[in-house]
Amino acid sequence: MSAITRARFLRGDWGARPVSPSPDALARISGLCLAFRAVHCRSCLEACEAEAIRFLPRLGGISTPTIVDYDCTGCGECRDVCPARAITLVSRTGEKQ
């Protein structure tokens, strides 16, 4: 039996494809993120099984996301659910994947 992530379960993605975290990859959030444009969105937070995404409160504004590198598994679940396509995976050395 293959494990299914919470995010895939909620999307109804019952396929047998396993989520294989990449120890070499890290997620990065760009300025396209809806939270940076004053829109409340936490899709990436809900999809992150490793709890590597944290939302930092801003006085008088919407909380903005940040990624804790040492918690990020590089699975890409956050990238897949982002409605603004603001998340990319980069290698731990900084190259885009």
C-alpha positions as CSV (number, residue, x, y, z in Angstrom):
1,M,0.0,0.0,0.0
2,S,1.4,3.4,-1.0
3,A,1.2,6.3,1.4
4,I,-1.0,9.2,0.4
5,T,-0.5,12.8,1.6
6,R,-3.3,14.8,3.2
7,A,-3.2,17.2,0.3
8,R,-3.6,14.5,-2.3
9,F,-6.4,12.9,-0.3
10,L,-8.3,16.3,-0.1
11,R,-7.9,16.8,-3.9
12,G,-9.3,13.3,-4.6
13,D,-6.0,12.3,-6.2
14,W,-6.2,8.6,-5.5
15,G,-3.6,7.5,-8.1
16,A,-0.9,5.2,-7.1
17,R,1.9,7.6,-7.9
18,P,4.1,8.0,-4.7
19,V,5.3,11.4,-3.5
20,S,9.0,11.1,-3.5
21,P,10.7,13.9,-1.5
22,S,13.9,15.0,-3.0
23,P,16.7,15.6,-0.4
24,D,18.3,17.9,-2.9
25,A,15.3,20.2,-3.5
26,L,13.9,23.2,-1.6
27,A,10.8,25.2,-2.2
28,R,11.0,28.9,-2.8
29,I,8.1,31.4,-2.8
30,S,8.2,34.3,-5.3
31,G,6.6,37.7,-5.3
32,L,3.6,36.2,-7.3
33,C,2.3,34.8,-4.0
34,L,-1.2,36.0,-3.3
35,A,-0.4,36.8,0.3
36,F,2.1,39.3,-0.9
37,R,-0.7,40.9,-2.8
38,A,-3.0,41.2,0.2
39,V,-5.1,38.1,-0.6
40,H,-5.7,35.6,2.1
41,C,-4.5,32.2,0.8
42,R,-2.9,29.3,2.7
43,S,-3.1,26.6,0.2
44,C,0.6,25.8,0.5
45,L,0.5,25.6,4.3
46,E,-2.4,23.1,4.1
47,A,-0.5,21.0,1.5
48,C,2.8,20.9,3.4
49,E,3.0,17.6,5.3
50,A,6.5,18.5,6.7
51,E,5.1,21.8,8.2
52,A,8.0,23.6,6.5
53,I,5.8,26.6,5.6
54,R,5.1,29.2,8.2
55,F,3.0,32.3,8.0
56,L,4.5,35.3,9.6
57,P,2.0,37.9,11.0
58,R,2.2,41.5,9.7
59,L,0.9,44.3,11.7
60,G,-2.2,45.7,9.9
61,G,-1.8,43.2,7.0
62,I,-2.1,39.6,5.9
63,S,0.4,37.1,7.1
64,T,3.1,36.2,4.6
65,P,4.6,32.8,4.0
66,T,8.2,31.7,4.6
67,I,9.9,28.3,4.2
68,V,12.0,26.8,6.9
69,D,14.8,25.2,4.8
70,Y,15.7,22.4,7.2
71,D,12.1,21.2,7.4
72,C,11.5,21.3,3.6
73,T,11.6,17.8,2.1
74,G,11.4,19.0,-1.5
75,C,8.3,17.0,-2.3
76,G,6.6,19.7,-4.3
77,E,3.1,19.4,-2.9
78,C,3.1,23.1,-2.1
79,R,4.1,24.0,-5.7
80,D,1.3,21.8,-7.1
81,V,-1.5,23.5,-5.1
82,C,-0.4,27.1,-5.4
83,P,-3.1,28.9,-7.4
84,A,-0.7,31.7,-8.4
85,R,2.1,29.3,-9.4
86,A,4.4,31.3,-7.0
87,I,6.3,28.3,-5.7
88,T,9.3,26.7,-7.5
89,L,11.7,24.0,-6.4
90,V,15.4,24.8,-6.4
91,S,18.3,22.6,-5.6
92,R,19.9,23.2,-2.2
93,T,22.8,24.8,-4.2
94,G,20.4,27.4,-5.7
95,E,19.7,26.0,-9.2
96,K,16.0,25.8,-10.4
97,Q,14.6,22.3,-10.9
